[in-house]
Amino acid sequence: MDELKKQLTLQKEVEKLVADKINVTDEEVAKYIKDNKVPITKDELRNQKLNQEASILITTLKSEAKIRYFVNY
């Protein structure tokens, strides 16, 4: 249960960091449906964008970090 709480907390923190970059319009939803022939909701498209931005953020942070060793506990 603690692990789930940690994951949700981290997810919310990342969302706060990238939320200002995420904006989904009705036109984007319609374009996605037209291009992919798959129905999608605004929330689902927003989540996709959040995941993309979070991935970019994490990749950027990793590339700029000065980590010499990774330790698995």
HUVENLIN-V948582 format. One record per residue. N is the residue number from 1. RES is the residue in three letters. PHI is phi in radians with two decimals (none if undefined). OMEGA is omega in degrees with one decimal (* if undefined). Layout:
# HUVENLIN-V948582
N | RES | PHI | OMEGA
N | RES | PHI | OMEGA
This chain:
# HUVENLIN-V948582
1 | MET | none | 178.5
2 | ASP | -1.12 | 179.8
3 | GLU | -1.11 | 178.0
4 | LEU | -1.08 | 179.0
5 | LYS | -1.08 | 178.3
6 | LYS | -1.11 | -179.8
7 | GLN | -1.12 | 179.4
8 | LEU | -1.15 | 178.0
9 | THR | -1.10 | 178.5
10 | LEU | -1.10 | 179.2
11 | GLN | -1.04 | 179.9
12 | LYS | -1.16 | 178.4
13 | GLU | -1.14 | 178.0
14 | VAL | -1.12 | 177.4
15 | GLU | -1.02 | 178.7
16 | LYS | -1.09 | -178.0
17 | LEU | -1.21 | -175.1
18 | VAL | -1.89 | -174.1
19 | ALA | -1.04 | -178.7
20 | ASP | -1.20 | 178.8
21 | LYS | -1.60 | -174.1
22 | ILE | -1.85 | 174.6
23 | ASN | -2.58 | -178.6
24 | VAL | -2.00 | 179.0
25 | THR | -1.80 | 176.0
26 | ASP | -1.08 | 179.2
27 | GLU | -1.14 | 177.9
28 | GLU | -1.12 | 178.3
29 | VAL | -1.09 | -180.0
30 | ALA | -1.10 | 178.4
31 | LYS | -1.12 | 179.0
32 | TYR | -1.05 | -179.4
33 | ILE | -1.09 | -179.9
34 | LYS | -1.13 | -176.4
35 | ASP | -1.24 | -172.5
36 | ASN | -1.84 | -179.1
37 | LYS | 0.98 | -179.4
38 | VAL | -2.30 | 177.5
39 | PRO | -1.21 | 179.8
40 | ILE | -2.60 | 177.3
41 | THR | -1.67 | 177.9
42 | LYS | -1.05 | 180.0
43 | ASP | -1.13 | 179.1
44 | GLU | -1.14 | 178.1
45 | LEU | -1.16 | 176.8
46 | ARG | -1.09 | 178.6
47 | ASN | -1.10 | 176.6
48 | GLN | -1.07 | 179.3
49 | LYS | -1.13 | 177.2
50 | LEU | -1.04 | 179.3
51 | ASN | -1.09 | 178.5
52 | GLN | -1.11 | -179.6
53 | GLU | -1.14 | 178.2
54 | ALA | -1.12 | 178.4
55 | SER | -1.09 | 177.6
56 | ILE | -1.10 | 179.0
57 | LEU | -1.05 | -177.9
58 | ILE | -1.13 | 178.0
59 | THR | -1.08 | 178.5
60 | THR | -1.11 | 179.9
61 | LEU | -1.09 | 179.0
62 | LYS | -1.13 | -177.7
63 | SER | -1.22 | -179.3
64 | GLU | -1.59 | -178.2
65 | ALA | -1.32 | 178.4
66 | LYS | -1.87 | -178.3
67 | ILE | -1.63 | -179.2
68 | ARG | -1.74 | -176.8
69 | TYR | -2.39 | 171.8
70 | PHE | -1.88 | -178.9
71 | VAL | -2.07 | 175.1
72 | ASN | -1.69 | 179.3
73 | TYR | -1.78 | *
